[in-house]
């Protein structure tokens, strides 16, 4: 039985990954914040509090768990926060990743290490550049994206410089039940608030953009598959490879709700700059045998059900 260490286990993808891996081995969940999403697993995994910025804590956890697989999800993951707190973003995402890699190196362990970065490192693109391949150049336009470039390059360095077994993963929009603070989640919450009579009108942002969405449960399957079949030193986009207009996402949510409702586009919910289209190429991951198992309608329906429970 393999030993898996998930950093950021308390998060959206981390919790879905823990759900999957409890049936495949021993799971250690490194957590920093609230562990609400892991309550149903409290007797099935070992939850270990850790501040990734504390190298002593990180080193102690590596020496204690001696993992066979490390899936590094922990991060300051909000673009807006990175503008207000650039130093904290860099400390967490860059130095935290350095402490993790160096703790593994100093412990003389050789686990599979998946560094889960972000498609934001690719930056603004034209429609003609879609879908984006893994060899696209970096064009970071936020401190968050900049920190993810550094995290990605740390993975490259420790792989090439020290021969460590590192796989770099670049996810696009991952969403689904349990997700907070993205457009799909915000739209779902607005629809349920109208459904429950909390609001009269759903308030939304930009509906003209096109995004590439992957359900978090499919993403978890992809991360596990990469730990089994991924090639050390390689980069893999984690995405559906299909673009969906946000207006279609909203109208599908309203239809699935079954309640007639109006929506209003709110200026304050729109970003100053927003790429009109952002879609990835997932062919490398598909060649390993990964496939999307959760249709978009089921994903959105499950998000509505999750918000119904949260707002009950």
N, C-alpha and C positions, 0 to 999 in steps of 0.2 A: 504494500500500500504506500503510495507516494505521500509525501508531506508537502502541502501547499501553503505558502504564505501570501496573503492578499493584503497589500497596503491600501488604505482607503476603503476598507471592507464595509464601513458603515454607510457608504454612498449608494447611489442608484445602481450603477453597474456592479459595484462590489457586492452588494447584497444579493443580486441575481446570480452572480458568479458563485457565491457561497452556497446558494441553494443547489446549484449544479454539482459542485465539487464535494459536498458532504457524502455523496454516493460513490465517490471515486477515490477517496483517501482521507487523511487527517488534514483538517483545515485550521490554520491559525489566522485570525483576522486582526490585523493591526488597525486600530481606530484612534481618532483624535476627537471627534465631536460626538453628537448624540447618536445612540445606537438603536433608535426606535425601529429601524427597518430590519434589525437582526434579532428582535425579541423572540420570534418563532424558532430561532436556531440556538438559543442560549445554552441548551444542553447538548448541542450537537457539534459546536465548534468552540475553539478556545479564543476568547476575545482578549486582546492585549492592548491596553491603552499606550499610546506613544506619541510624542511630539517629534515629528520627522526632523525638526531643526535641532534636536538634541542628539549629537552623535553618540554619546554614552548610552542613551536609551536604545538607539538603533542597533548599536553593536551588541548590546546585551541580548536583544531579541534574536538577532541572527545566530549568536552563539548558543542560545537556548533551544531554538527551533530546528536549526540545521536543515533548512528546507531543500527539497528536491526541485521545487518550482517556485519562483517568485513572480507574482504578477503585480506590477507597480502602478497602482491607480491613484494613490494619494497625491493631492495637489490643491493649490489655490486655483480654482477652476473657473472663475468669473472674470470676463474681460473688463466689465465696469469697475470691479473692485481693484483690478490691476492698475487702473489709472489713478485711483485714490490712494492705493497702498502698494506702490511699485517695489519698495524695498522688501516688504513682507512677502510679496509674490516671488521675488527672486530668491529670498532665503528659503522659502518652502520648496519651491519647484526645482531650483538649481542646487543649492547646498544640501537640501534634503535628499535629492537623488544621488549627489556625490557621497554623502554619508552612507547611504544604502549600498552603493557599489563598493565603496572602499571597505566597509565592514565585511562584506562577502569575500573580498579579496584577501583581507587580513586573516579571516577565519580559514582560509585555504579550502573553501568549498567550491563546488562547480555545478550549481543549479542552473536550470533553464531560467533566464531572466527576461521577462517581457516588460519593456518600457512602453507604457501606454501614453502616447503623446497627444497630438491634436492636428486636425487638418488645417487649423488656423495658421500654421506655419507657412502654408502655400500662399496665403494672402489673396489680395484682389485678383480676379481673373476675368477674361472676356468669355463670352458665350462660345467663341471659336476654340477656346482652350479646354473646353469640357469634353469628356470627363477627365479629371485630373489623374495623372499617373504618379507613381512613387518617385519618378525621377524629375518631377517638377522642381524648379528652383525655389528657395525660400524667399518669401516677401512679407515678413511679419509687420503688422501695422498696429500692434498693441504691446504693452509690457507682458501681458499673458502669453501672446504668441512668441515674443522674444524669449521668454523663459522656457517655452516648449521647444524652441530651436536648440537652446543650450542643453536641455534634458536629452533630446534626441542625439545630440553630438556627444554627450557623455556616454551614451550607450555605444556609439560608434567607437569612441576612444577605448573604452574598457574591453570591447570585443577585439579590436585590432591591436591595442597596446599590451593587453594582458592575456589575450586568448580566452576571455570569458564568453560563455554561451549566451549571447544577447540577441534578442529579437526585438526590432522596433515596430510598433504598431501605431498607425495614424487614423484614429476614428473620425468619422464625420458626425452628423447629428445623431446621437443615440437618445432615444426617448421611449416612452411606454409607462405602464403603471409604476408608481413610486417616484417618477421623475418630478422635480420641482424647477421652477424658474426658467423654463424654455417656452417657446411659442406654443407647442402642442399642449404642454401641461397648462399653460395660462389660458389657452382657448378652452380646454376641457373644463377647467374650474369655472370660467365665465358661463359656459353653457349650463353647468349643473347649478350654479347660483341662480340663473334665470329659471331653470326647471323647478327649483325649490322655492321660488318666490322671494329670494334674498335680494335679487335685482330685477329690474324690469327690462333692461337691455344689456346684451353682452358687449363689453368694451374691448376692442382688439387693436392691434397695431397693423403694420404693413402686410397687405394681402397679396401683393404682386410678386413677391420674391419666390424663387424656386429653390427647394432644399432637398437634400438626400437624407432620408430618415431610415434608421435601423432600430428595431425593437431591442430593448436592453437584454431580453432573454436570448435572442439570436446573437447579440454581441457577446454574451457570456459563452455561448457555444463556440463562437469563433475564437475567443481567447483560449479556451481549453484546447481546441483543435490545434492552435498554433503551438501550445506547449508540448503537444504530441508529435506534430509533423512539421512545424515551422523550421526553417533553415537558419542556423546561427549566422548573424551578420546581415540578414536580409531585412527588408522593410515591407510591411503589408498595410495597405489601406483597408480599413474596416468600414464598409459602407454597403448600401443596397445597390448602388450603381444606377438608381432611377431618381429622376427629379420630380418633385411634386409641388405644385403651386399652393401657397398658404391659403388662398381662398378656397381651394378644393378641400383642404384639410378642415377648414371651418365648416363648410356646408355639409361635409360628411358627418362631422360631430353633431351638428344640429339635426340632421336626418336620423342618426342613430338614437338621439335623445327621444325622438318621437313627439316633441313639443314644438309648436310653431313659435318662433321668436325672432326678434329683430337684433341686429348688431350695429355698432357704431365704431368707426375708425377714430381713435384718439391720437392726436398729434404727440402727446407726451409718451405714448407707447411705441413710437417709431424712433429708430436710430438715426443720428445725423447722416451717417453713410451706411448703406446696406447693399452688399453685392446682389445684383439681380438674379444670379443663378450660381449655385455651388453644388457640383455633383462629382463624385469620385469614381474611379475605375477599380473594381474589386476582382479583376480577373486572376490575380496571383493567389488570392485567398480561395477563390472558387476551385482553382486547380488542385488544392489540397483536399477537396471534398466538402467544403463548407457550403451550405445552402440556406436560404431564407425560408423559415418554416412558419412564421407568423404573418399572415396577410395584414395589410394596413388597416382594413376595417376591423379586424379582431383587436389589433393593437389599440386603435382609437376607442373601441367599445370597452376594452378592459380599463383604459384610462378614465373613461366616464364612470365605470363601476367603482374604481378606486376613489375617485373624488366624491362619489355619493356616500361612501363609508366615512371618508375624512370629514365631510361637512354635515354628517348626521348628528 
